[in-house]
Amino acid sequence: MKINDLFSKDNSIYRVLSIEDDCIQLIDCIKRNMPYWESNDFLADAEQISEEELRVKANINLASYDSLSQQQKKIIHSKYGSISFIVPFVGNDYERNQAIALCVERFHLSKNTIKSRLCDYLAFQDICIFLSTSKCNEKPLTADEKNFRWALNKYYFNALRMPLIESYRRMLKDKYCDEQGKLLPQIPSFRQFTYFYHKTAKRENLIISREGKGEFLRNHRVMLGDVRDFCPSIGYGMFDSTVCDIFLINEKGELLGRPTLTACIDGYSSLCMGYALGFDKGINSLKSLIENIVADKQKHCKKFGIEIDSNMWNCSSLPHKFVTDKGKEYTSETFSQLAELGVEIINLPPYRPDKKSLVERFFGIIQASYKTELASKGVIFEDYQERGSIDYRKKATLTLKEFEKIVLLCIIRYNSKRIINLPYETVGIVQPFASELWSYCLPLSQNNLIKVKDELLWLTLLPRGVGYFKRDGLYVNNIRYRNYAYTERYLVGGKCIIAYNPDNVSEVWLYENGVYTPFEIIESFFTDMDIEEVQSIKEKKKKAERGVEYIALQGSIDLSRDIERIASTILTPKVEVANVRKHRKVEINKGDTNNG
C-alpha cells in the first residue's frame, strides 16, 4: 500500500492520503467528504483499482491539461491557489482547520467552498477537476419526455402562440391514441408535461419562437451596458425623431395633422443640442436640425419672445460623432456629406435603442411636459383610434408656431431645470442639471465639438449631382452655367461633382478638393426659380416643339420638292471661267438699268 493508491470497497472508492504506523488517512472519492483516519486493516479486503476506473465509477470526464485554453488554465490555477496553502496540512486535523480558516479570510470565500475544492482535488489529485466537468453519459430522455419535446417544438414554440394545455391535448391526440382515436389507458399527466416544459425551456427561445426575433431584440433583450461607456465625454450626438402626440391647425383653422420632432441629444450630459419641428420628414427635417444645432440659441429663443441666459443653452457647434439608427434619412448621401466637416457618423445595428436611450427618453419627457396642460387642445392619449374614443382631431387648437414655442420652453426646462444622473467624478463640483454639466465639460472637451460657419454648413448639406463641362457651359440638371475662370475646362470637357440648391437654380457650386466654386446661370430667364419650375417650363417647351414637329417636317419636304422642280426645268449651259470680273460688271450695270 502506497500514498495515492485507490481501493474499491462497498460501492465506494478510497484514496490513501497518508500512512502513519498502523493508521491510514483516506478520502471517499465518490462522496468527497473531508478525509479521515482508519486502521490499516480497513482496506484488507478491498480491491485496488486504477485512476481510469475511478473516473468511470464517479462518472467524471477530466480534460487533459495540455488541451486547455489559457483562460481555462487561469481558472483552474486560481481555484487551486485558494486551497494550495491547506494541502500540506491535510494530515493534521487541527492545522488543516486553521489553514482553512485563513484561506476563507484571505480569499473571501465561504468555508464550504474551500472544503469542496479541497476534497475535489484530494479525491482526484488533478487540478483539471476544477473545470466544469461533463458527465460521461447524459441521462437519456424517456419515451414520454421525447413526446413532450416533440409536442413543444411543434405546437408551442411557434408563431401560433398556442397555450400549453392545447399543446398537451394535441400531443395526446397524435401520440397517445389508438387507431380508433381512443386515449390509451396509460397517458402522462398535464402536470408532468408542464414540469418538463419549465425544467427545459429557456426564456429567450420562448420569446423568439413565439414573438419573433425583432420583438425580442426591441423589448426583451438583456441590457447591461452604461450609456457613458459608449459616450465617455460630451460631443456624442444621438439623433432620432418622433411624431408628436398632438394635432395642429393653420391660421385659417384647417387641420394640418401631427408634426414631427427631430432632436440631437448629447450622450454624456443629456443636453438637447438642437431640435427641428415641422411637417417635413426625412432629410429636410435633418437639415433644419443641423442648422439649429449650430445656431445661437439666445437669438433663436428671442424669435419666440423667450429670453434665456447663454449658459442655459450654450451650444453652437456640431458633435464630432453622430449616433443614429439605420433610418433612410440617416444613411442618405446628403447626410453622409457631413463627414467632410470632420464628423464621424455611427449607424447603430437594428433594434439597438439602448445605444441611444437618452434621445428616446428625451421625447418621453418633452411630451409628458405638455400633455396634461394641453389635454383639450388636440393632444392624443392612449385610447386614440379605439372604438368609442374621442376624435382628437376635432380638438386641435394650436398652430405650428404656437406649439413650437411650447416645445421650446419644455426643452429649456429639460436642459436647465431637470435633475440628471451626474457622473460620479463630477458630484459636488456641478449642479445636477444638463446645462451645468455641459458647461463644466465644455472647456475640457473642445476637440469633441466642431465649429463650422453657417455658409459652409449650408453648402455641405446641399444635394450633390453630376455636372458636364461642354463648349457652351457647365450643364447641371440640363441648365447651363458659367464661370469665366474655367475656359480650359469648357474646351476639355468632362464630368464633375456639383452642389446645387433645388429651391433656387440661379447658382451652383463646383465641388473639388473640399472647395466650393460658384457658377452663375447663363439662361437668366430662370433666375430665382426652383428646379421643379424650370423643369416644368422646359417640358412645356419640348411639348410645344413636338406639337409642331409634323408641320416643320412637312415644310422641309415641300421646300425640297419646290427646289427640285425648279432645278429640273433649267438647262445646264457651258460655263466659261475667264473674264469673271467683266461679266460681273455687266450684270451689275444691268441691274442698275432695270431699277432706273
Secondary structure as UniProt FT lines:
FT   TURN            3..4
FT   STRAND          6..9
FT   TURN            10..11
FT   STRAND          12..20
FT   TURN            21..22
FT   STRAND          23..28
FT   TURN            29..31
FT   STRAND          36..39
FT   HELIX           40..43
FT   TURN            44..45
FT   STRAND          47..49
FT   HELIX           51..58
FT   HELIX           65..67
FT   HELIX           70..81
FT   TURN            82..86
FT   HELIX           87..89
FT   TURN            90..91
FT   HELIX           93..107
FT   HELIX           111..124
FT   HELIX           127..130
FT   HELIX           143..151
FT   HELIX           152..156
FT   TURN            159..160
FT   HELIX           164..175
FT   TURN            179..180
FT   HELIX           190..200
FT   HELIX           203..211
FT   HELIX           213..219
FT   HELIX           227..230
FT   STRAND          236..243
FT   STRAND          248..249
FT   TURN            251..252
FT   STRAND          255..257
FT   STRAND          260..266
FT   TURN            267..269
FT   STRAND          272..278
FT   HELIX           283..293
FT   HELIX           297..302
FT   TURN            303..305
FT   HELIX           310..312
FT   STRAND          318..319
FT   STRAND          321..324
FT   TURN            328..331
FT   HELIX           333..336
FT   HELIX           337..341
FT   STRAND          344..347
FT   TURN            350..351
FT   HELIX           353..356
FT   HELIX           357..371
FT   TURN            372..378
FT   TURN            382..385
FT   TURN            387..388
FT   HELIX           392..395
FT   HELIX           400..416
FT   HELIX           424..426
FT   TURN            428..429
FT   HELIX           434..441
FT   HELIX           442..444
FT   HELIX           446..448
FT   STRAND          449..450
FT   HELIX           454..460
FT   STRAND          464..470
FT   TURN            471..472
FT   STRAND          473..476
FT   TURN            477..478
FT   STRAND          479..482
FT   HELIX           484..486
FT   HELIX           487..492
FT   STRAND          494..500
FT   TURN            502..503
FT   TURN            505..506
FT   STRAND          507..512
FT   TURN            513..514
FT   STRAND          515..521
FT   HELIX           524..526
FT   TURN            527..528
FT   HELIX           531..547
FT   HELIX           549..568
FT   HELIX           580..595
//
